[in-house]
Every structure is written in C-alpha cells, then in structure tokens.
Amino acid sequence: MTLKERFRLSRFYRGEKATDTPVILNHRRIFILPTHRGLNFALLIALLLLIAFVYNNNLAYLLAFLLASIFFITILHSYKSLAGLILQKGQTTSVFAGEAAGFKVNISNPADIERYNLQITLQNSESLTIKANNTVSVTLYSLTHKRGWHPAGTVTISSAYPLGFFRAWSPIQFNLKALVYPKPSRLELAFPETPSTRVQQGFRQKGTDDFYGLKEYQPGDSIKQIHWKTFAKGQGLFSKVYGGENSTEIWLDYEHTPGHNTEERLSQLCRWVLDAERTGARYGFSLPGLTLLPDNSSLHTRKCLEALALF
C-alpha cells in the first residue's frame, strides 16, 4: 500500500478495497480515537496537573500521573480487543424490492482470550461477545429499494472495551451482494391468455375448485364472485375466477403483460410467478431474449425471479 493510499481519508470510514478473502484485523486496519468519556477523562487529568502545578502538591501530581497511566494503557487494551480477529463473508438471501437483504458475516477469534462488547454494524448493529478459539456468525441487514444486485457496502466492527475511553473500529468491504427481485404487484389479475396459450394449449377450463385469478367484471357475473378488496382500494371492479384440476398450462409473457412501463410489467409478472407457484400450476415464462418451458418446480420459480431481477 502506497503512502497516499495509507492516508486516504475514506479508509477511516469505508475501509480498503472490497475483497473475497478473509480479513485479519491488524494495526493497518484498526483505527482508534477517544470517545466523549475519554476526552472528559483527559480534561480531568489536565485539570489535576494544573492544580498540582499551581499549589505544588505532590499528591495531586501522583493522582494525575496515575490516571494518565490508566488512560494510555487503555489504548493498548482497546487495540487488543479487535486485533487478530478474522472476518469472512458468508451467504446472502434474495429478497423482493423494499425488503431488507440479509448478509452473513463469520467472525473467528483464534486467540486464547475472550473478546467482549463487540459491535458489528451495517445498517443495523449487533452486539456480541466471542469466546476464545471460537467462531460466530452474524446476519446484517440492508434495506433494498430497486431490483437487481444490491451490494452489502461497508461492514464496521468496533469496540469500546474495557473502560469506554477509546473506540477502536475497523471498516471492511467484502464482495458481497444480494439479488433483489421486483416488488410483486398488489393488483390480483387473472393469468394472461396469450396467443401461444390459446393456440397451443387451448382455453383454460374454469370451475369452482381452485382460485385462478381476477378478471374485469362483466354484467351477469355473480355478486359472490366480486373481489371487494380491490374495489375498496379504488382499483376497479373485478370478479374472481376459479380453475379446476384439469386446467392446462399457462404462459407468462412479458409482451402480453399489462403495465405503463417496464417496472410495472415486471412487477405484474413477479406476482403471476408467485401466484402460479402457490397454486401449483405449470407455467411457461418469456422475456425478450429468454424463454423457459412450462414447469412447476421451485427451481423453475427461482430461475424466473432471477430473470426478472436481472432484466
């Protein structure tokens, strides 16, 4: 590391370059500054020294030097509370936009001493104590806002042990990211009857066994089938549609998905994928440049959601 990189200001709050390998905390990665309590304690020492100088009081000098020795020895113990810890990235969880993505971090303590009052922070903070020669796993969360890859950002581990006079911290960046799926649409629409569905598979048979979706209300539809929740939300008047066990395969096609823009279409497709998985229906999936044949497995659902996230 060059001298310029060593004194770059961002190292103190963002850490060094993102890495895939385990990070060992040493003197290069650990930073220490006094806390408010520490500054007040230093002010007390300075005041005692002033009193001792003015009144030439040996006992005041003794007390001031004793407190100063405690103050400076605490720096070493604050450093040792983090030194030698090994941090390694773990697994991530995929979520829908607007949810908090979880990032697992493994912390190892290879020393024969216990580490007390540690804080590890992303957007949330977790407190932990690590026993000697032990490893713990912590899941940190970061709120997502849009689909696609969501990076974890900077993970900061810190400690004010033992007396709270100093805060030792180490910011670390891992190549850690979570996949964020589109936020499912709140509007419950019936599965689309695309041209490929009508030609290749025929119209879906309607019955009264399983919930199939929603359709726009038509005069003559039973009042019992009206979906009052969407009407109460001001989203229009829809009727519930039910499908029997003999229902045929369906196709979820981007080109035949309603929406004013790309994100609304992807959101509706995401809703249909989840509804199809819930009902156990076999469904095909189509995006520009990608076609997945009909299936109803959990792997098929995951592939569809990943395609929506990365579209």
C-alpha positions as CSV (number, residue, x, y, z in Angstrom):
1,M,0.0,0.0,0.0
2,T,1.4,3.4,-1.0
3,L,1.7,6.3,1.4
4,K,-1.1,8.1,-0.4
5,E,-3.4,5.2,-0.1
6,R,-2.5,4.7,3.6
7,F,-3.5,8.2,4.5
8,R,-6.6,8.4,2.2
9,L,-9.5,9.7,4.3
10,S,-12.0,7.2,3.0
11,R,-10.0,4.3,4.7
12,F,-11.3,5.5,8.1
13,Y,-15.0,5.0,7.3
14,R,-15.1,2.9,4.1
15,G,-12.1,0.6,4.5
16,E,-9.9,-0.7,1.8
17,K,-10.8,-2.3,-1.5
18,A,-13.5,-4.9,-1.5
19,T,-12.2,-8.5,-1.1
20,D,-13.4,-12.1,-1.3
21,T,-10.7,-13.4,1.0
22,P,-10.9,-13.5,4.9
23,V,-9.7,-10.3,6.5
24,I,-7.4,-10.4,9.5
25,L,-7.6,-7.3,11.7
26,N,-4.1,-5.8,12.4
27,H,-2.5,-2.4,13.0
28,R,-3.2,-1.4,9.4
29,R,-6.9,-2.0,9.6
30,I,-7.7,-0.9,13.2
31,F,-8.3,2.8,14.0
32,I,-8.6,4.3,17.5
33,L,-10.0,7.6,18.7
34,P,-11.0,8.8,22.1
35,T,-14.7,8.8,23.0
36,H,-16.6,11.6,24.8
37,R,-15.9,9.9,28.0
38,G,-12.2,9.6,27.1
39,L,-12.0,13.3,26.3
40,N,-13.6,14.2,29.6
41,F,-11.2,12.0,31.4
42,A,-8.2,13.6,29.6
43,L,-9.6,17.0,30.6
44,L,-9.8,15.8,34.2
45,I,-6.1,14.8,34.1
46,A,-5.1,18.2,32.6
47,L,-7.1,19.9,35.4
48,L,-5.3,17.8,38.1
49,L,-1.9,18.7,36.6
50,L,-2.8,22.4,36.6
51,I,-3.9,22.2,40.3
52,A,-0.7,20.3,41.2
53,F,1.4,22.9,39.4
54,V,-0.3,25.9,41.0
55,Y,-0.2,24.5,44.5
56,N,2.9,22.4,44.1
57,N,1.1,19.4,45.6
58,N,2.8,16.1,45.2
59,L,-0.3,14.1,45.9
60,A,-2.1,15.9,43.1
61,Y,0.8,15.0,40.8
62,L,0.7,11.4,41.9
63,L,-3.1,11.2,41.2
64,A,-2.7,12.9,37.8
65,F,0.1,10.6,36.7
66,L,-1.8,7.5,38.0
67,L,-4.9,8.5,36.0
68,A,-2.8,9.3,32.9
69,S,-1.1,5.8,33.0
70,I,-4.6,4.2,33.1
71,F,-5.6,6.4,30.2
72,F,-2.7,5.5,28.0
73,I,-2.7,1.8,28.9
74,T,-6.4,1.7,27.8
75,I,-5.3,2.4,24.3
76,L,-3.4,-0.9,24.1
77,H,-6.3,-2.9,25.5
78,S,-8.7,-1.2,23.1
79,Y,-6.5,-2.3,20.2
80,K,-6.2,-5.8,21.5
81,S,-10.0,-6.1,21.7
82,L,-10.0,-6.3,17.9
83,A,-6.5,-7.4,16.9
84,G,-6.3,-10.8,15.4
85,L,-10.0,-11.3,14.7
86,I,-10.7,-12.9,11.3
87,L,-13.8,-11.8,9.3
88,Q,-15.1,-13.8,6.4
89,K,-18.1,-13.2,4.2
90,G,-20.9,-15.7,4.3
91,Q,-24.1,-16.4,2.4
92,T,-26.7,-13.8,1.3
93,T,-30.5,-14.1,0.9
94,S,-32.5,-13.0,-2.1
95,V,-35.4,-10.6,-1.3
96,F,-38.1,-8.6,-3.1
97,A,-37.6,-4.8,-3.6
98,G,-38.4,-2.9,-0.4
99,E,-37.4,-5.7,1.9
100,A,-34.1,-5.9,3.9
101,A,-31.4,-8.1,2.4
102,G,-29.5,-10.3,4.8
103,F,-25.7,-10.6,4.7
104,K,-24.0,-13.2,6.8
105,V,-20.5,-12.5,8.2
106,N,-18.4,-15.1,10.1
107,I,-16.1,-13.8,12.8
108,S,-13.4,-16.0,14.2
109,N,-11.4,-15.5,17.4
110,P,-8.2,-17.6,17.2
111,A,-6.7,-16.2,20.4
112,D,-6.9,-17.6,23.9
113,I,-8.6,-14.5,25.2
114,E,-12.3,-13.7,25.1
115,R,-13.5,-10.7,23.2
116,Y,-16.1,-8.6,25.0
117,N,-18.6,-5.9,23.9
118,L,-18.1,-6.0,20.2
119,Q,-20.4,-4.1,17.8
120,I,-20.7,-5.1,14.2
121,T,-22.7,-2.7,12.0
122,L,-24.1,-2.4,8.5
123,Q,-27.5,-0.6,8.6
124,N,-28.3,-2.4,11.8
125,S,-26.0,-3.1,14.7
126,E,-25.4,-6.4,16.5
127,S,-23.7,-6.8,19.9
128,L,-21.7,-9.9,20.6
129,T,-19.0,-11.5,22.8
130,I,-16.7,-14.1,21.2
131,K,-15.2,-16.8,23.4
132,A,-11.6,-17.9,23.0
133,N,-10.9,-20.0,19.9
134,N,-14.4,-19.7,18.7
135,T,-16.4,-18.6,15.6
136,V,-19.7,-16.8,15.5
137,S,-22.0,-15.9,12.5
138,V,-23.9,-12.7,12.4
139,T,-26.5,-11.7,9.8
140,L,-26.6,-8.0,9.0
141,Y,-29.4,-6.3,7.1
142,S,-29.6,-3.6,4.4
143,L,-32.8,-2.1,3.1
144,T,-33.3,-2.5,-0.7
145,H,-35.1,-0.1,-3.0
146,K,-34.9,-1.5,-6.5
147,R,-34.4,-4.8,-8.3
148,G,-31.0,-6.1,-9.4
149,W,-27.8,-6.7,-7.4
150,H,-27.7,-4.9,-4.0
151,P,-24.1,-4.6,-2.6
152,A,-23.6,-5.0,1.1
153,G,-21.5,-1.9,1.5
154,T,-19.1,-1.4,4.4
155,V,-19.3,-3.6,7.5
156,T,-17.8,-2.0,10.6
157,I,-16.7,-3.9,13.7
158,S,-15.9,-1.8,16.7
159,S,-15.3,-2.0,20.5
160,A,-15.0,0.5,23.4
161,Y,-13.7,-2.2,25.8
162,P,-12.5,-2.0,28.5
163,L,-13.4,1.4,30.0
164,G,-15.0,3.2,27.1
165,F,-12.3,5.8,26.9
166,F,-11.4,4.9,23.3
167,R,-13.3,3.4,20.4
168,A,-11.4,1.0,18.2
169,W,-13.0,0.2,14.8
170,S,-12.3,-1.4,11.5
171,P,-14.3,-0.8,8.3
172,I,-14.3,-3.7,5.9
173,Q,-15.7,-4.1,2.4
174,F,-16.5,-7.6,1.1
175,N,-17.5,-8.5,-2.5
176,L,-20.9,-9.4,-1.0
177,K,-24.2,-8.7,-2.8
178,A,-27.8,-9.9,-2.7
179,L,-30.1,-10.4,-5.6
180,V,-33.3,-8.3,-5.4
181,Y,-36.4,-9.4,-7.2
182,P,-39.1,-6.9,-8.4
183,K,-41.7,-6.0,-5.9
184,P,-44.8,-8.1,-6.6
185,S,-47.8,-6.1,-7.9
186,R,-50.6,-5.7,-5.4
187,L,-53.2,-6.0,-8.1
188,E,-54.7,-9.5,-8.4
189,L,-55.2,-10.1,-12.1
190,A,-56.1,-13.3,-13.8
191,F,-53.3,-15.2,-15.6
192,P,-53.0,-13.9,-19.2
193,E,-54.5,-15.8,-22.1
194,T,-51.7,-15.1,-24.6
195,P,-51.9,-16.2,-28.2
196,S,-49.5,-19.0,-27.5
197,T,-51.7,-20.2,-24.7
198,R,-54.8,-20.2,-26.8
199,V,-53.3,-21.9,-29.9
200,Q,-51.0,-24.4,-28.3
201,Q,-52.8,-25.2,-25.1
202,G,-56.5,-24.2,-25.6
203,F,-58.5,-22.1,-23.2
204,R,-58.2,-22.8,-19.6
205,Q,-61.2,-24.6,-18.1
206,K,-63.0,-22.7,-15.5
207,G,-64.5,-24.4,-12.4
208,T,-65.1,-23.7,-8.8
209,D,-62.3,-25.6,-7.1
210,D,-59.1,-23.5,-7.0
211,F,-58.6,-19.8,-7.2
212,Y,-57.3,-18.8,-10.6
213,G,-57.1,-15.0,-10.6
214,L,-59.2,-12.0,-11.4
215,K,-60.9,-10.7,-14.5
216,E,-62.7,-7.5,-15.2
217,Y,-66.3,-7.5,-14.0
218,Q,-68.8,-8.4,-16.7
219,P,-72.6,-7.8,-16.4
220,G,-74.1,-11.1,-15.3
221,D,-71.2,-12.2,-13.1
222,S,-72.3,-13.4,-9.7
223,I,-72.1,-10.9,-6.8
224,K,-70.4,-13.6,-4.7
225,Q,-67.5,-13.7,-7.2
226,I,-66.8,-9.9,-7.0
227,H,-63.4,-9.1,-5.4
228,W,-64.5,-6.4,-3.0
229,K,-60.9,-5.7,-1.7
230,T,-59.7,-4.3,-5.0
231,F,-63.0,-2.3,-5.3
232,A,-62.5,-0.8,-1.8
233,K,-59.0,0.2,-2.8
234,G,-60.3,2.1,-5.8
235,Q,-58.6,-0.3,-8.3
236,G,-61.7,-1.1,-10.2
237,L,-64.3,-3.8,-10.2
238,F,-63.1,-7.4,-10.7
239,S,-64.6,-10.9,-10.5
240,K,-62.8,-13.9,-9.0
241,V,-62.0,-16.7,-11.4
242,Y,-61.7,-20.3,-10.3
243,G,-60.0,-23.2,-12.2
244,G,-60.5,-26.9,-11.7
245,E,-57.8,-29.6,-11.7
246,N,-58.0,-30.1,-15.4
247,S,-56.6,-26.6,-16.1
248,T,-54.0,-26.5,-18.8
249,E,-50.6,-24.9,-18.8
250,I,-50.3,-21.2,-18.9
251,W,-47.7,-18.8,-20.3
252,L,-46.4,-15.7,-18.6
253,D,-45.2,-13.5,-21.4
254,Y,-43.7,-10.0,-21.0
255,E,-45.2,-8.9,-24.3
256,H,-48.7,-9.6,-23.0
257,T,-48.3,-8.2,-19.5
258,P,-50.2,-5.0,-18.7
259,G,-48.3,-2.0,-17.4
260,H,-47.4,1.6,-18.2
261,N,-43.7,0.9,-18.1
262,T,-41.1,-1.8,-17.8
263,E,-41.1,-1.9,-14.0
264,E,-44.9,-2.2,-13.8
265,R,-44.8,-5.1,-16.2
266,L,-42.0,-6.9,-14.3
267,S,-43.9,-6.3,-11.1
268,Q,-47.0,-7.9,-12.5
269,L,-45.0,-10.9,-13.9
270,C,-43.5,-11.4,-10.5
271,R,-46.9,-11.5,-9.0
272,W,-48.1,-14.1,-11.5
273,V,-45.0,-16.2,-10.9
274,L,-45.7,-16.3,-7.2
275,D,-49.4,-17.0,-7.7
276,A,-48.6,-19.8,-10.1
277,E,-46.2,-21.4,-7.6
278,R,-48.8,-21.1,-4.8
279,T,-51.5,-22.8,-6.9
280,G,-49.1,-25.5,-8.3
281,A,-49.8,-24.6,-11.9
282,R,-47.4,-25.4,-14.7
283,Y,-46.4,-22.3,-16.4
284,G,-44.0,-21.1,-19.1
285,F,-42.1,-17.9,-18.9
286,S,-41.0,-15.5,-21.6
287,L,-38.9,-12.3,-21.6
288,P,-37.3,-10.7,-24.6
289,G,-34.3,-12.9,-25.3
290,L,-35.3,-15.6,-22.8
291,T,-37.9,-18.4,-22.8
292,L,-38.4,-21.0,-20.1
293,L,-40.6,-24.0,-20.9
294,P,-43.5,-24.8,-18.6
295,D,-42.7,-26.3,-15.2
296,N,-43.9,-26.0,-11.7
297,S,-40.8,-26.7,-9.6
298,S,-39.2,-24.4,-7.1
299,L,-36.1,-24.3,-9.3
300,H,-38.2,-23.0,-12.2
301,T,-39.7,-20.3,-9.9
302,R,-36.2,-19.2,-8.8
303,K,-35.0,-19.0,-12.4
304,C,-38.0,-16.9,-13.4
305,L,-37.5,-14.5,-10.4
306,E,-33.7,-14.2,-11.2
307,A,-34.5,-13.4,-14.8
308,L,-36.9,-10.6,-13.7
309,A,-34.4,-9.2,-11.3
310,L,-31.6,-9.0,-13.9
311,F,-33.8,-8.0,-16.9
